[in-house]
Amino acid sequence: MAKTNPGRFFEDYRIGQVLTHAVPRTVSGGERALYHALYPARHALYSSDEFARACGLAASPLDDLAAFHIVFGKTVPDVSLNAVANLGYAEGRWLRPVMAGDTLNSVSEVIGLKENSNGKTGVVYVRTRGLNQRGETVMEYVRWVMVRKNNLDAPAPEAVVPELAKVVAPETLAIPPGLDFSAYDFTLAGEPHRMADYEIGEVIDHVDGVTIEEAEHMIATRLWQNTAKVHFDATFRDDGKRLIYGGHVISMARALSFNGLANAQMIVGLNGGAHANPCFAGTTVKAWSEVLDKAETSAPGVGAIRLRLVATSDASVGKLKDETGRYLPGVLLDLDYWALIPA
């Protein structure tokens, strides 16, 4: 028996298949420091234990997207080692804050399969849960990924495309126990804007940009243990380029969104997302957001704001798709999420 792992190919997946991913990881303040070194992340709740305690938490949690990257990275050897590209997300919820000392592992279930018309690739849908050392689910999400076939003669499976909710219902968002924004310090947070200051349909230009470098991308993919070949091996693609991990673009855009959305503190829901066009080293990423919805929560002083976060390579603001409904070539990311904000 071969002792090395070539990764799964499209024909290796079955509906209902459960994949328990290696290797558990205990997080510490080191993950926070490295996350803040890789991205210009400045949201106060994730930067200061004292700010977090003033908001009712025991300490500052690990950044929500850092937790996502760790959970996601564990799935790569079983789900997307032979991926062409990660395509999208839905039904994501952050259910419990991840604190220093927590140990995370991941489990996925195959919920959809559809071979592409070229017969060389197919799309695999999985629902992934991140669990802590107590077996509690800290987050869950669905993603779909295009995976290569190894045996081109393998018969196509019966197509199963899951019906996924377009929006995570705001009443199902998990608010961390004790979270209280009634005495929120806007000065320390960096901006004075609360939920009422944002209008549905408002578009915010986050102004700043960051040029993506190979070095930081390679540190990030190693940090999150994302071993997908398209991110590491420059010979894996015909163009000889390493594809920038889509999560790297997500975190960069989220960090850039601080300028204008400094008080959108915690991401608690992922309604949908698409990596619209590939990103490579040398690309300068800029970002803009659109306010899609607002909702009240049961936590004191805490509201929920639904945002579309768009990362671009051409600095265009408010422009997303052409007249045929296709993403414009400068759009790298289209992410729809819920965040908690002072009400």
Buried (B, 14 or more C-beta within 10 A) or exposed (E): EEEEEEBBBBBBBEBEBEBEBEEEBEBEEEBBEBBBEBBBBBBBBBBBBEBBEBBBBEEBBBBBBBBBBBBBBBBBBBBBBBBBBBBBBBBBBBBBBBBBEBEBBBBBBBBBBBBBEEEEBBBBBBBBBBBBEEEEBBBBBBBBBBBBBBEEEBEBBEEEEBEBEEBBEBEEBBBBEEBBBEEBBBEEBBBEBBBEEBEEEEEBBBEBBBEBEBEBBBBBBEBBBBBBBBBBEEEBBEEEBBBBBBBBBBBBBBBBBBBBBBBBBBBBBBBBBBBBBBBBBEBEBBBBBBBBBBBEBEBEBBBBBBBBBBBBBEBBBEEBEEEEEEBBEBBBBBBBBBBBBBB
